[in-house]
Amino acid sequence: MNFDMWIRALKAARAGADVSQEGLATLVKWSPSLIAAIETGRRRPTMEFAVAADEALHTGGLLAELLKEADRERGPSWFVPWRGYEQEATRLRAFEPCLVPGLLQTEEYARAVISAGGLHPSATVDELVAIRLERQELLHRADPPQIVFLLDETAVRRPVGGPAVLDAQLGRLLEVAELPHVRLHVVPLSVGQHVGLGGGFVLVELADGERAVYLENAARGHVMNDPETVGLIDRKWDNVLGEALSTSASLDLIRKLKVTP
């Protein structure tokens, strides 16, 4: 499903309820110009708007559900399956040897990563950055998953976007680490070689007990849920976590690296 289909669903719901754009604006307490911008595709709807429109038009949550589906399908087609797993996760364990994980990136950091090398036109960069930031909503939702982030020290030292961008990014790590459902560990450079240096990965667990792993190469990402692969990555996780600093020592390291208070 794409956003054009979502817009048609909104217009149909509004017509079925015999509500004009101005009338809907009054009901949801948004401006008529914003309603018009959404219905012409110039502005993307937020989940807050979809929920408010559902209530105003008595659609039983349809627009919110359709928006969730459309959001999952944004970005590269190969990423769509993982977004579903990520949104349904009850537990996530993410390891990254080179960069700060996408769920923790500031907008400036994400833009620097995505625009590196000039491989994407500016409009695509904007869209990919927006998707990455939207994914971070799961950190703050009412029923967030339990998440453990495991980073190599290289990831918190590399000046992605320049020193100022990195400094702000370190501040974000310290902020997110205060959330009760988030833990953060750093593997110090003094460890030398470890089994995670071959690449990052994310382990996910769903409410029904299903387990899967997300792996990326230079071209695309893959979701794998066969027991052999999940078991191997699970052992890698335990191995790398065993080399990491404690949460408190990890945060102390990040504070020492941060330039501004």
N, C-alpha and C positions, 0 to 999 in steps of 0.2 A: 504494500500500500504506500502511496506517496502523498504529499501534502495537497496536491490538486484534488485528490479524492476526499481528503479530510475537509477541504473547503466546500466541496459539493455537498458533503453530509451536513455541514453547518448551515448552508443556505437552504437545504431541503427541510431541516429541522425548524429553521426560522419561518419558512413559508408555511409549513404544516401547522405551526402555532399562530400563524397570522401576526407575526411580529416584525416590524421594520428594523432596519439597522439602527435608527435612532431609538426605537423602543427597546431593542436589546441593550444598547449602550446605557440606557436608564436603569434597566433591570440589573445589569452586572456592575454598574457604577464605573464603567470605562467610557472614554470619550468616543463619540461617533466617528471621528477621524481614524482612531485606532481600529475600530470595527471594520471600517472600509479598507484600511491597509491590510488587515488580516484576510479579508474576503477577496482582495485582489492579489494576494500573494506577496505583497511588499513587506509584510511583517510576519514572522513566524509566531503561531499561537503558543502561549505558555500553558503548562498544566493547570495553573491557577485560573486562567481564562476558560479552559475547557470545562473544568469543574463548575465554574460559575455559570457558563452557558448551559450545561446540563441541567442545573437547578432551575434556571430561568425558563428553559424551553421544555422541561419535564421529559427529558430523553432517557432517563434511567441510567445515566452514566455512560451512554454510548459514545459521546464525543471524547470523553477522557480515555476510554479504552482504545478508540481508534487513534488517538494521538499517541498513546503508548506504543501501539503497533507501528505507526509511521516513524516515531523516533528510533525504534529498534532498527529500522531499515535504512536509516541515514548512514552516509559514509560508504566505504568499500563493501561490496557484497559479501566478501569473505569474512567481514567482521560481524555481520548480522547474527550468526549463531552465538557468538561469544557474548554479545550484548544481552541476549536472553538469559544465558547462564548467570551473568554478572548481576542482573536485576533480580533474579530469583534466589541468589545465594544466601545461605545462612552463615557461611564461613568462607573467607577468602584468605589465602596465604600467597603473597607476591614477593618474588625475588628479582632484583634488578642489579646487574653488575656495572653498568655504565652510566645510566641516567636515573633521575628521580622518576618513579612510576607515574603514569598518566593520571591516576586518581589523585595524586598529590601535587600536580604541577600548577603553578600560577599561570595566568594568561600569558604573561611576557615570556616565561620559560617555555611554555607549550608552543608559542609562536616561533621562537628561536629554533626549537627542535624540528618543527614541521616545515619551516621555510628554508632550512639548511640546504645548500646546494642548488637552490632555485629550481627544484624538480616540479613544483606545483605552481600554477598561476595564482595570483593574489586572491581571487574569489574562492578557489579551492582551499587555500590556506585558511581563510576566514571561516569557511564551513567546517573544516576539520578541527580547528581550534574551538569553535562553538560546541561541537559534538563532545570533545574531550572535557570541556568545562561542565556540560550538562550531565555527563556521566558521574561527576563528583557529587551530584545531589544525593546519591545513595549513602554518602557519609553522614548526612544530616537528616535523613528521613526518620519517621517515627519508629520504624522497626529495622534499623540498620543491621547488616551482617557483622559478625565478629571478624575483624581484619588484623592480620599481622603483616607488616611491611618489613622486608629484609633487604638492606641496601649494602653494596660494597662501598667502602670509603671513597673509592674513585668517583662514585656517583654524587657524593656531597662535596667533592673538591673541584670537579670539572666546571670551569667558568662558562657554562652555557649562557649565551646572550650577553656575556660580559660580567664583570664583578658585581655591579649593582643588581642585575637580574638574579644572579646566584644568591646574593645576600638576602634579597626579598624571598627567594625560594626557601632558603634555610629558615627564615622566619615562619613561613607557611608550615614547614615540617614540625616546628616546635608547637605551633597552634593546633595542628591536627592531632599530634601526639597526646594532647590533653583530653581528647574525647575518650569516654569510658570504654568504648568498644574497639579502640584502636591501640595497637602496640607497634613500636618501631625499634628495630635493631640495626646496628651497623657492624659489618665485618671489617675489622681494621686492616690496614695495609700490611701491618707487621705479620699477618698470617701467611703472606706469600701465596702459594698456589692453593686452590681449593676446587672442589668438584663443580662449583657454580660458575666458574669462569667461562664455560662454553656457551652461556647464554641465559637470558632471563626466562621466567616461567611464572604462571599463576595456577594454584590449585584451588578448586572450588568444591564446596559441598552444598547440596540442596536439601530442602526439608524432607524429601522422600528418601534420603540416603544416597542418592546418586552422587558420584564423584567424577570429576573431569579435570583436565589440565589444558591450559592455553599456552601454546608455544608460537614464537614468531621467528621467521627467517628474514633475509634481506628484502623479500618481495611481498610476503603476506603472512597472516597468522592462521593457525589451525587449532580447532578444538578436538581433543582426543579423549575418549572415555573408556578405552579398553583397559582391563585390569592390569595388564603387564606394564603399559606405559605409565598409568597413574601410580602404580606401585614403585616404579623406578624413580619417578620424579619425587614421590613422597620420601624415598630414601635419600635422594639428593638434598631435599629440604632439611631433613633432620641433620644431615652431615654439615651443611653450611650453617644452619642455626647453631650448631654446637661450636662453631668457630667465632660466633658473633659476640659482641659486647652485650652486657645486660641492657635493659631499657634505660635505666638511669645513667649508665656510663655512656650509652649511645647519644643521649640528649646532651650530656656534658660535652661530648666531642663536638656536636653540632653548634652548641653555644660558643665554644672556643673558636670555631671556624667563622662564625658570624661576625661581621665587622661592626655594624651598627647595633645599638641596644634594642 
